[in-house]
Amino acid sequence: MAKHRSKRYKKALEAAGNDGVHSLKEATELLGKLPEPKFNETVDLAFHMGVDPKKSDQMVRGTVPLPHGSGKVVRVLVFAKDGPSADAASEAGAEYVGFEEYITKCNSGWTDFDVAIATPEAMVEVRKLGKILGPRGLMPNPKTGTVTEDTAKAVQEFKAGRVEFKVDKTANIHVPVGKRNFKPEQIQENVKAVVAALQKAKPSAVRGTYIKSCALSATMSPAIRVDVKELITAA
């Protein structure tokens, strides 16, 4: 059955065209000219990577602080026992801070938060939540800075616009890089930061082309292909 597309989407598809790849500057400017819905869309950067996700030594994962933030209100849960780490997390603005009560809530299926941070001590129990938090991309991990004693710093960074990236089973990576009301220059700078972080996270086991393709899109818009070579040079 053919997928129904709205008139707005079809108009955006026509405006985006199908004329190959664009420079980052062209892509962000074109995105800004597409028809807008009645809400502030999230701008997403998608990559198809030249890695084999089935191999542990080719996993691509990390975090990157966006120069202009993501434009998203981030709800943070911090797993920490009563003490300095828990107090610091609360003072830094974490919405949820605690230990046993949140272990119990998550075990019951509660995942009403965007980022989970844990102290190393708390991870002894938090790692048992892998089946619940893992599939949702919410499991704390040292590689993403979400397992740390410095809970205040972690909370502040994620609140300010630090985003996580991780290659999925189909070798794709999706990263939010702003909102439709951002200026093209702001999105461009956020994109460059993400590409630089991806380059830094390149596994030594990867051979051949690392980033095969890239596209920029908004929540309700078609994807605009971005020139990978130009993007890497710009980053």
N, C-alpha and C positions, 0 to 999 in steps of 0.2 A: 504494500500500500504506500503510495507516494506521500512524503511528509508535507503537510500543509505549511506554507510560508505566508506570513502577513504581508500586506501591501507595503508596510513600512520597511520590512526586511528586504523585500524584492527591490524597493527603491534604493536601499542601502547597497544591495548587491550590484545593482546597475552603476551606482556612483563609484563603488570600489573598483569596478572593472575586473578584467582578468588578463591584464597586460604584463604578466611576469612579476618580477620582484621590484621592490622600491628601496631607496636609501632610508635610513631611520628617520631623517628629517621629513622626507616625502610621506612616509607611512603615518607619522604622527599628525602631520598637517591634513592628510586625507581623512584620517579617523575623525578629526575635529569637524569635518565638513559633512559627515554622514548624518542622516536624519536621527534625531534623538527621541527616546521614549520619555515617559513622564517621571522618570526617576534618574538619579545620578548613577550611571552604569560604572561597574568596575572594569578597568582596562587590564587585560590579561596578555602575558607574553608566553608563547608556547614554543617549545623546542622539540625537534626529533633528533635524538642523540645516536651517535655511532658506537653504542656500547651494548653489551649483552647483560641485561638486568639479572639473568639467572646465575651469573658468576659473581661471587661475593667481592672479588678484586676489581670489579668494574662498576661497583655501586657509586652513584653520584649523589651526594647529599651535603647540605650545609645551610647556612643562613647568611643573609646579607642586609645591612642597614640601608634603607633607601634614603637618599639625600633629602627627598621631599615627602617622605612617609608614604604610606599606602592609601591614606584617606579613609581607612576603616577604623571603627571603634573596636579595639581588641579586648576581649574578656579573658582575664588571666586567672588560672587556678594554680596555687602553689602548695605542693605537698611538703609540709614541714612540721616537725613536732614543736611544741611550745618552747620558745626560747628566742635568742637573738635573730636567727634566720627568719622565723615566722613574723616577728615584730617588724623586721626590716622590709619584708614583702608587703605587709599591710600598709606601712608608711609610704611605700613606693607606689601604691595605688592598685594592688592586686584585688580583684573582686572577691576571690575566694581563697582563704588561707586556712590550712588545718591538716590533719593527718587521718586518724582513724575514721572520723565522720565522712570524709570525702572518699576514702577507700571503699567504705560501705555504699555510698551513693553511686559511685562509678560501677561497682559490682552489680548494682541494680539497674544499670543501663543509662545512668545520667551522664550526658556529655554536653551540657549546655555552656560550653566555654570554647575559646578559640586556640588557646595555648596552655599547655600544662608544663609546669616547672617543678623540679623536685631536688631536694638536697640529697647528697650521696647516701646519707643515713636512711632517708625515707625510701630510696629506691629498692631497698631489700624487700619491701612489701609492694611498692608500686609496680615493679616488674611483673608481678603476678596478674596485673591488669592488662597484659599484652594483647589478649584476645579481644578485649573491649576497646582499648585505646589505639592499638596498632592499626587496624583497618581504617580508622578515621584519621590517621596521621597525627594523633595527639600524644603518642608515647614519648615521654622525656628521653633525651639522648645526649650524651656528652658532646657528640659531634655537632650538634645544633645549639650548644650553649644552654640547654634546658635542664641539665643536671649540674648543679653548682651550689657552692656554699654562699656565694654572693648573690643571693636572691633579689636584692634591691636593684642591682645593676641589670640583671636579666629582665626583671619586670619593666624597668624604665626603657630598656632597648626595644622590647617588643611593643610597648605602648607607643614609642616614638616612630615605629615603622620598620622594625627589623622583620623580615619575612623569611620563611623557610622554603627550600626547594629540595625535591627528591624525585629521582627518576622512577617511573612506574613500570609495570610489567611489560608494557609495549614500547619501552625506551623513550617515552615522552616526559617532558617536564613542563608544568604550568606554574607561572609565578604572577601574582597580582603586582602591577607596577603603577597603580594610581586610579584616579577616577576621571570620568569624562569632563568634569569641570576644571581639571588641571590644565595648565598652559602646555602647549606642545614641548617647550623647552624643559619643563619639569619632568614630563614623561620620558623625554630623551635622556636626561641625566639619570633617572631611575633605571632605565633600561641598560645604560652603559655600566652602572654599578652591578647589576645582575650578571651581565655577560662577563665582567671582570672576575666576579666571584665564581662563576661556572668554570672559567679558564683555570683559576687557582685550584679548583676542586677536581681537576682532571686526573683520573686514576692512571698510575704509571703503566698499568697493564693494557691500556687502550692503544690500539694501532689503527692507522688510517684516519679517516675524517671523524673528528670528535663531535662537532655540531653540524648535522646534516642539513637542517632547515630551520627556519624561524618564522613566526607569524605573530602579528599584533591584532588584537580584536577587543571589542567591548562586549558586555553581557548579551546584548541583543543585535550585534552587528556581525557581518561576515568577516572572515579573517583576511588580513592584508599581509601578503608575503614580504619579508624583509631580507635584504641582501646580507647573507651571513658574513661574507668576506669583508664587506664594508663595515659591518657591525663590530667584528672582532678588531679591526684596525682602529675604529673610533673608540672602543673601550680601552 
